[in-house]
Amino acid sequence: MQNVKLIVIAILAVFGAIEFFPVLMSNYAPLSGGPVHGVVSDAKSNEPLAGAIIIVHWIGHLSGSHGPRYPCYYIALARSDENGVFDVPKWKLSRDDGPRWYRGMTTDNIEEPIETLAYKPGYFLERSPVTSAVNKDVSLKMEPFVGSVQKRLGYLVSPFGRHVMCDADDKALIPLYQAMYDEAKASATTAEELKTANYLLVALETAQYGNEEALTRSGARELDRIKSLKK
């Protein structure tokens, strides 16, 4: 009888391992995504918008004691052509190339795992972000931004600036942050506007040099500003 019990336990263990094996392997399989294809256009005229920066996030699932999290684990940028068309190619990376939480993340249980945003000077995205399923074309509608310079700069810092951030490495966002800061720098004139524009510069420098160096540079600029006021 004891031998029979051991055989049954062994069989159950084998079948349990077989059932669990695909889940286990999915947590160690390389991460991949793309391609993503879509069109960005003016929400009112339906005319295509060329030169828009497209930001694509891939969202995963992490279980935890405080409930599930849905981190952005990969980010890619593209630009729309003269017809408003954009394409993000296929990509693949090893889970060992990212933070430790990559290895505990699943990617196949989210219905719409792709989030797409768009940036163009003087415009805002009608609905942000736009979520979509894998292998589904994306349609982005943008509207001219109406409001003061300060209101525009505030929009770039948040909510837009908050939405484009990703849990993964944000170096991919450097071209976007540069374009946002260039717009802010060209339009800011008052002290409040310049202060808001500096937030975008800090975001750019954080992506370029890391948090510590960005804060050092920001502090040096503030000291220079104070010195200039005393002259």
C-alpha positions in Angstrom: 0.0 0.0 0.0 2.8 2.4 0.9 4.4 1.8 -2.6 1.1 2.5 -4.3 0.8 5.8 -2.4 4.4 6.8 -3.5 3.6 5.9 -7.1 0.4 8.1 -7.1 2.3 11.0 -5.5 5.0 10.7 -8.2 2.4 10.7 -11.0 0.6 13.7 -9.6 4.0 15.5 -9.2 4.9 14.8 -12.8 1.5 16.0 -14.1 1.7 19.1 -11.9 5.1 19.9 -13.2 3.8 19.4 -16.8 1.0 21.8 -16.1 3.2 24.3 -14.4 6.1 24.0 -16.9 4.6 26.4 -19.6 4.0 29.1 -17.0 7.5 28.6 -15.6 9.1 28.8 -19.0 7.0 31.9 -20.0 8.6 33.7 -17.1 12.1 33.0 -18.5 11.4 33.2 -22.2 12.8 36.3 -24.0 10.6 39.4 -24.0 9.4 40.4 -27.5 6.9 42.6 -29.2 6.0 44.4 -32.4 5.6 45.3 -35.0 3.2 48.2 -34.3 1.6 50.1 -37.2 -0.7 53.0 -37.1 -1.7 56.5 -38.3 -1.9 59.8 -36.5 -4.2 62.5 -37.8 -5.9 65.8 -36.9 -9.0 65.0 -34.9 -11.1 67.7 -36.7 -9.8 67.8 -40.2 -8.7 64.1 -40.4 -5.6 65.3 -42.2 -2.5 63.3 -41.5 0.0 64.8 -39.1 3.7 64.4 -40.1 6.6 64.6 -37.7 4.7 63.5 -34.6 6.7 61.5 -32.1 5.0 58.2 -31.3 5.6 56.6 -27.9 4.7 52.9 -27.5 4.7 51.1 -24.2 4.5 47.3 -23.6 2.7 46.5 -20.4 3.3 43.3 -18.3 1.7 41.8 -15.2 3.4 41.3 -11.8 1.8 39.6 -8.8 2.5 40.8 -5.3 1.4 40.8 -1.7 -0.3 44.2 -2.2 -2.1 43.2 -5.4 -1.1 43.1 -9.0 1.0 45.7 -10.8 1.1 46.4 -14.5 4.5 47.9 -15.3 5.8 49.2 -18.6 8.6 46.9 -19.4 9.6 48.2 -22.9 9.3 51.5 -24.7 9.9 52.4 -28.3 9.7 55.7 -30.3 8.8 56.3 -33.9 8.0 59.4 -36.1 5.0 59.7 -38.4 5.8 60.3 -42.1 4.1 62.7 -44.5 1.0 60.5 -44.5 0.8 60.3 -40.8 1.9 56.7 -40.8 4.3 55.2 -38.2 5.8 51.8 -37.7 7.6 50.3 -34.8 9.6 47.2 -35.8 9.8 43.8 -34.0 12.1 43.7 -31.0 13.3 41.0 -28.6 15.4 41.1 -25.4 16.6 38.8 -22.7 15.0 39.0 -19.3 18.5 39.1 -17.9 19.1 42.4 -19.7 16.6 44.3 -17.5 15.8 44.7 -13.8 15.2 41.7 -11.6 11.4 42.0 -11.8 11.5 41.1 -15.5 12.0 37.5 -14.4 8.8 37.4 -12.4 6.6 39.1 -15.0 4.0 37.6 -17.3 3.0 39.1 -20.6 0.4 36.8 -22.1 -2.6 37.5 -19.8 -3.4 41.2 -20.7 -6.0 41.8 -23.3 -4.6 45.1 -24.5 -0.9 45.1 -23.6 0.2 48.0 -25.8 -0.2 51.7 -24.9 0.4 54.4 -27.5 0.9 58.1 -27.1 1.8 60.9 -29.5 3.6 64.3 -29.2 3.7 67.1 -31.6 4.4 70.8 -30.8 1.1 72.7 -30.4 -1.0 69.5 -30.3 -2.4 67.1 -27.7 -3.7 63.6 -27.9 -7.5 63.4 -27.9 -7.4 60.2 -25.7 -4.2 59.4 -23.8 -2.9 56.8 -23.8 -4.6 54.7 -26.5 -4.6 51.0 -25.6 -4.6 48.2 -28.2 -4.2 44.4 -28.6 -1.2 42.8 -30.3 -1.2 42.9 -34.2 -3.9 45.6 -34.2 -3.4 48.9 -36.1 -3.5 52.0 -34.0 -5.4 55.2 -34.8 -4.3 58.3 -33.0 -6.3 61.6 -33.1 -4.6 64.8 -32.1 -6.1 68.3 -31.6 -4.5 71.7 -31.6 -3.8 72.8 -28.1 -5.8 75.9 -27.0 -4.7 77.9 -24.0 -1.9 80.0 -22.5 1.8 79.2 -22.6 1.8 78.2 -18.9 -1.2 75.9 -19.5 0.6 74.2 -22.4 3.8 73.8 -20.4 1.8 72.4 -17.5 0.3 69.9 -19.8 3.7 68.8 -21.0 4.9 68.2 -17.4 1.7 66.5 -16.3 -0.5 64.7 -17.4 1.5 64.0 -20.6 4.9 63.9 -19.1 3.6 61.5 -16.4 2.0 59.2 -19.0 5.1 58.8 -21.1 7.3 57.6 -18.2 8.1 53.9 -18.2 9.3 51.5 -15.5 12.0 50.3 -17.8 15.1 52.2 -18.9 14.0 55.7 -20.0 16.9 56.5 -22.2 14.7 55.7 -25.2 12.7 58.8 -24.2 15.7 61.2 -24.7 14.5 62.4 -28.2 11.0 63.0 -26.9 12.2 64.9 -23.8 14.5 67.0 -26.0 11.7 68.0 -28.3 9.4 68.8 -25.4 12.1 71.0 -23.8 12.8 72.7 -27.1 9.2 73.7 -27.4 9.1 74.9 -23.8 12.3 76.9 -24.1 11.1 78.6 -27.3 7.8 79.7 -25.7 8.6 80.4 -22.0 9.2 84.1 -21.1 7.8 84.7 -17.6 9.5 83.4 -14.4 6.8 80.9 -13.9 7.0 79.6 -17.4 10.8 79.3 -17.2 10.4 77.4 -13.9 8.0 74.9 -15.6 10.3 74.6 -18.6 13.1 73.7 -16.2 11.1 70.6 -15.0 11.3 69.3 -18.6 15.0 70.0 -18.7 15.5 68.0 -15.5 13.5 65.1 -17.1 15.8 65.2 -20.1 18.9 65.3 -18.1 17.7 62.5 -15.8 17.3 60.3 -18.9 20.7 61.4 -20.2 22.9 61.4 -17.1 20.9 59.8 -14.2 19.0 61.3 -11.3 22.0 62.4 -9.2 23.7 64.3 -12.1 20.4 65.9 -13.2 19.8 67.2 -9.7 23.3 68.6 -9.5 22.9 70.4 -12.8 19.5 71.8 -11.8 20.9 73.0 -8.5 23.8 74.8 -10.3 21.3 76.6 -12.6 19.3 77.7 -9.6 22.4 79.1 -7.9 23.3 81.0 -11.1 19.7 82.4 -11.2 19.9 83.6 -7.6 23.3 85.2 -8.2 22.0 87.0 -11.3 19.1 88.5 -9.2 21.6 90.0 -6.7 23.6 91.8 -9.3 
